[in-house]
Amino acid sequence: MIQLQSGEPKGSLLAYLLQDVYDIAIFENVPIHIEAYIANVTGKPKCDSEIKSLLWIDRNYKEHGIKLGSILEKGVVPKLIEMGLM
């Protein structure tokens, strides 16, 4: 289980810049929206519900055959790279 140590909710630069990232869910064909947050956590993340696995990635994830959801690939990852965080 992870525990939040500190974070910057919605008012953080990343959340502000990504708060309007929208796409269509691939399996359900419905609109989805994501808000991203920067946070410091301790512990190990645990998969639950619809998340079946977890993997830390870097900006070269495609070269390793890793596929991301479109909303991450189109919105979150490019912004992290632009900000020098990935």
C-alpha positions in Angstrom: 0.0 0.0 0.0 1.2 3.5 -0.7 0.8 6.5 1.5 0.8 10.1 0.5 3.7 12.0 2.1 3.1 15.3 0.3 1.5 16.4 -2.9 0.3 19.2 -5.1 -3.4 18.6 -5.8 -5.2 20.2 -8.8 -3.4 23.5 -8.2 0.0 22.0 -9.2 1.5 22.8 -12.6 1.0 19.3 -13.9 -2.6 19.0 -12.7 -3.4 22.4 -14.1 -1.8 21.7 -17.5 -3.4 18.2 -17.8 -6.8 18.7 -16.2 -8.5 18.8 -19.6 -7.0 15.6 -21.2 -9.9 13.8 -22.7 -10.2 10.7 -24.9 -12.5 7.7 -25.6 -12.1 4.6 -23.5 -10.9 1.8 -25.8 -13.0 -1.1 -24.3 -16.1 0.8 -23.4 -16.2 3.5 -26.1 -17.1 6.2 -23.7 -15.4 9.6 -23.0 -12.8 9.6 -20.3 -11.1 12.4 -18.5 -7.9 12.4 -16.4 -6.4 14.8 -13.9 -2.7 14.2 -13.1 -1.0 15.0 -9.8 2.6 15.2 -8.7 3.0 13.6 -5.3 5.6 12.0 -3.0 4.6 8.6 -1.7 6.1 5.8 0.4 5.5 2.1 0.2 4.8 -0.1 -2.8 1.8 0.4 -5.1 -0.7 -2.4 -5.2 -2.9 -3.2 -8.2 -6.7 -3.3 -7.6 -10.0 -3.3 -9.5 -9.4 -2.7 -13.2 -5.6 -2.3 -12.9 -4.0 -5.7 -13.5 -0.4 -4.7 -13.5 1.9 -1.9 -12.7 5.3 -0.9 -14.3 7.5 2.1 -13.9 8.5 3.5 -17.3 10.8 6.0 -18.8 10.5 8.1 -21.9 11.7 5.2 -24.1 8.9 2.8 -23.1 7.8 2.2 -26.8 11.3 0.8 -27.5 10.6 -1.9 -24.9 7.3 -2.8 -26.5 5.3 -1.2 -23.7 1.8 0.0 -24.7 0.0 2.8 -22.8 -3.6 3.9 -22.8 -4.1 6.7 -25.3 -4.9 9.3 -22.7 -1.5 8.7 -21.1 0.3 8.5 -24.4 -1.3 11.7 -25.8 -1.4 13.8 -22.7 0.4 12.8 -19.6 3.7 11.4 -21.0 4.3 14.3 -23.4 3.8 16.8 -20.6 6.1 14.9 -18.3 8.8 14.9 -21.0 8.2 18.6 -21.8 8.6 19.4 -18.1 11.9 17.3 -17.8 10.3 14.9 -15.4 10.5 11.9 -17.7 
